[in-house]
Amino acid sequence: MDDVSGKLLLVDDNDLSRGAFKMSLEREGFLVEAAAGGTEALALLDGRPFDLILLDIQMPGMNGYEILAHVRNTHSAADLPVIMVTARDRSEDIVQALESGANDYLTKPINFPVALARIHTQLQNCQAVHILRESEARLRQIEEMKNDFISMVSHELATPITVIDGAINSFKDKLFGPFNEKYESYVDMIAQNVAQLARLAYDLNDLSKMVSGRFSIERRQVDLSRVILNATDALR
């Protein structure tokens, strides 16, 4: 729906009332399709998209409540608002219309400024719902992209970490000959940082699983003094 004018379906068995209301709405910039009864209205709904329905309650054959029940089988109140039009303003009729799935109601004789305000309100509400749904869909897409990126990074980190770790072990085992104590302390420092990087990769992988619901948290005790010593060694 590009604007709040929209395309309306007007259902009323009274030719004079239907024609006058249709003409007034079209002068306000609405595109209006009219139907004289339930069968015609449902046929129009089956083949064309509408933004709002103005539905008379008292009609021969299929009344407004029966038409509304068919509409609500395929369209929610947020997707296709329905304003019921009734010649009776008894509270029980209004309550029945709203409980049957109508978004609002109008009473005959129709006060056109009031009708226009209620039509615009329902179209604006519908437009807001569409915008919200689009925003939620974009957020879900961004979330999925973020999760895919985290999973990719954690996977791509694994290979170079494994290579570096293997090289460090080779140095530690002195496969390429002896080296002095200073070099040995630097190798130990590199090994600690590579281990920290490996833990980060594992954490990223766990985070990806957690977000996708494939991760369960297991509580266990840790040696806090060892955590502090590792941190101070890295900073030193």
C-alpha positions in Angstrom: 0.0 0.0 0.0 1.7 3.1 -1.3 -0.4 5.7 0.5 -3.4 6.0 2.8 -5.9 6.5 -0.2 -5.9 2.8 -1.0 -8.4 0.5 -2.8 -11.7 0.0 -1.2 -14.5 -2.7 -1.6 -17.9 -1.3 -0.8 -20.6 -3.9 -0.2 -24.3 -2.7 0.0 -27.5 -4.1 -1.5 -29.1 -0.6 -1.7 -28.2 0.7 -5.2 -28.8 4.4 -4.2 -26.9 4.3 -1.0 -24.0 2.3 -2.6 -23.8 4.6 -5.6 -23.8 7.8 -3.6 -21.2 6.5 -1.1 -18.9 5.2 -3.9 -19.0 8.6 -5.7 -18.2 10.5 -2.5 -15.2 8.2 -1.8 -13.9 8.5 -5.3 -14.0 12.2 -5.0 -11.6 11.8 -2.1 -9.1 10.0 -4.2 -10.0 6.4 -3.3 -10.3 3.6 -5.8 -13.6 1.9 -5.1 -15.1 -1.4 -6.3 -18.7 -2.0 -5.4 -20.7 -5.2 -4.8 -24.5 -5.6 -4.3 -24.2 -8.7 -2.2 -22.1 -11.4 -0.6 -21.5 -13.6 -3.7 -20.3 -10.7 -5.8 -18.2 -9.4 -3.0 -16.4 -12.7 -2.4 -15.8 -13.1 -6.1 -14.1 -9.6 -6.2 -12.0 -10.5 -3.1 -10.9 -13.7 -4.7 -9.4 -12.0 -7.7 -8.2 -8.6 -6.6 -6.3 -7.1 -3.7 -8.1 -4.5 -1.5 -6.9 -2.3 1.4 -10.2 -2.0 3.2 -13.8 -3.3 3.1 -16.9 -1.3 3.9 -19.5 -3.9 4.6 -23.2 -3.5 5.2 -24.7 -5.8 7.8 -28.4 -6.1 6.7 -28.5 -7.7 3.3 -30.7 -10.4 1.8 -29.1 -13.8 1.2 -25.7 -13.6 2.8 -25.6 -10.9 5.5 -22.6 -8.9 6.6 -21.6 -11.2 9.4 -21.5 -14.2 7.1 -19.3 -12.3 4.5 -17.0 -11.1 7.3 -16.6 -14.8 8.5 -15.4 -15.7 5.0 -13.1 -12.7 4.9 -11.5 -13.6 8.2 -10.8 -17.1 7.1 -8.2 -15.7 4.7 -7.3 -12.2 5.9 -6.5 -11.0 9.4 -7.8 -7.8 10.8 -4.3 -6.3 10.5 -4.0 -7.4 6.8 -7.5 -6.3 5.6 -9.5 -4.0 7.8 -13.3 -4.2 7.7 -15.7 -1.4 8.7 -19.2 -2.7 9.2 -22.1 -0.4 8.2 -25.4 -0.8 10.1 -28.7 1.0 10.1 -29.1 0.1 13.8 -26.9 1.7 16.4 -27.9 -0.7 19.3 -24.9 -1.6 21.4 -25.4 -5.3 20.9 -25.2 -5.0 17.1 -21.9 -3.0 17.4 -20.5 -5.5 19.9 -21.4 -8.4 17.6 -19.7 -6.7 14.7 -16.5 -6.1 16.6 -16.5 -9.6 18.1 -17.0 -11.1 14.7 -13.7 -9.5 13.5 -14.6 -6.1 12.3 -12.1 -3.3 12.9 -14.7 -0.5 13.2 -18.3 0.4 12.4 -20.4 3.1 10.9 -24.1 3.8 11.4 -26.6 4.9 8.7 -27.4 7.5 7.6 -23.6 7.8 7.1 -21.9 10.9 8.4 -19.3 11.2 5.6 -16.6 13.2 7.5 -16.8 10.6 10.3 -16.7 7.8 7.8 -13.7 9.4 6.0 -11.8 9.8 9.3 -12.4 6.2 10.3 -11.4 4.9 6.9 -8.1 6.9 7.0 -7.4 5.7 10.6 -7.8 2.0 9.6 -5.7 2.4 6.5 -2.9 4.2 8.5 -3.0 1.4 11.1 -2.7 -1.2 8.3 0.2 0.7 6.7 1.9 0.9 10.1 1.6 -2.9 10.5 3.1 -3.5 7.1 6.0 -1.2 7.9 6.6 -3.0 11.2 6.6 -6.4 9.6 9.1 -5.2 6.9 11.3 -3.9 9.7 11.1 -7.1 11.6 11.9 -9.1 8.5 15.0 -6.9 7.8 16.1 -7.3 11.4 15.8 -11.1 11.1 17.8 -11.0 7.9 20.5 -8.9 9.6 20.6 -11.3 12.6 21.0 -14.3 10.3 23.8 -12.6 8.4 25.5 -11.8 11.7 25.2 -15.4 12.9 26.6 -16.7 9.6 29.5 -14.2 9.8 30.3 -15.3 13.4 30.1 -19.0 12.3 32.4 -18.3 9.3 35.0 -16.4 11.4 35.2 -19.1 14.0 35.6 -21.7 11.4 38.2 -19.7 9.4 40.3 -19.0 12.6 40.6 -22.7 13.3 43.1 -23.5 10.5 45.7 -20.8 11.1 45.5 -21.4 14.8 46.2 -25.1 14.3 49.2 -24.3 12.0 50.7 -21.8 14.5 50.1 -24.2 17.4 51.9 -27.0 15.5 54.9 -24.7 14.8 55.0 -23.6 18.5 55.1 -27.3 19.6 57.9 -27.9 17.1 59.9 -25.1 18.7 59.1 -26.4 22.2 60.3 -29.8 21.3 63.5 -28.3 19.8 63.0 -30.1 16.5 65.1 -27.4 14.7 67.9 -27.3 17.3 68.4 -25.6 20.7 67.7 -22.0 21.5 68.4 -19.8 24.5 66.1 -19.2 27.5 64.9 -15.8 26.2 63.6 -17.3 23.0 62.0 -20.1 25.1 60.1 -17.5 27.2 58.8 -15.8 24.0 57.6 -19.1 22.6 55.7 -19.7 25.9 54.1 -16.3 25.6 53.1 -16.9 22.0 51.7 -20.3 23.0 49.6 -18.7 25.7 48.2 -16.1 23.3 47.5 -18.7 20.6 45.6 -20.7 23.2 43.6 -17.6 24.1 42.9 -17.0 20.4 41.7 -20.6 20.1 39.4 -20.1 23.1 38.0 -17.0 21.4 37.3 -19.0 18.2 35.5 -21.7 20.3 33.5 -19.0 22.1 32.4 -17.5 18.8 31.3 -20.9 17.6 29.5 -21.4 20.9 27.8 -18.0 20.5 26.6 -18.9 17.0 25.1 -22.2 18.4 23.6 -20.3 21.3 21.8 -17.8 19.1 20.5 -20.6 16.8 19.2 -22.6 19.8 21.7 -25.4 19.3 23.7 -24.7 22.5 23.1 -25.6 26.1 25.1 -23.9 28.9 26.9 -26.2 31.4 27.9 -24.6 34.7 31.2 -25.6 36.2 33.8 -24.3 38.6 36.9 -22.6 37.3 40.3 -21.8 38.9 39.9 -18.0 39.2 43.6 -17.5 40.2 44.7 -19.2 37.0 42.5 -16.9 34.9 44.0 -13.8 36.7 47.6 -15.1 36.3 47.0 -15.7 32.5 45.7 -12.2 32.1 48.5 -10.6 34.0 51.2 -12.6 32.1 49.7 -11.4 28.8 49.7 -7.8 30.0 53.2 -8.0 31.5 
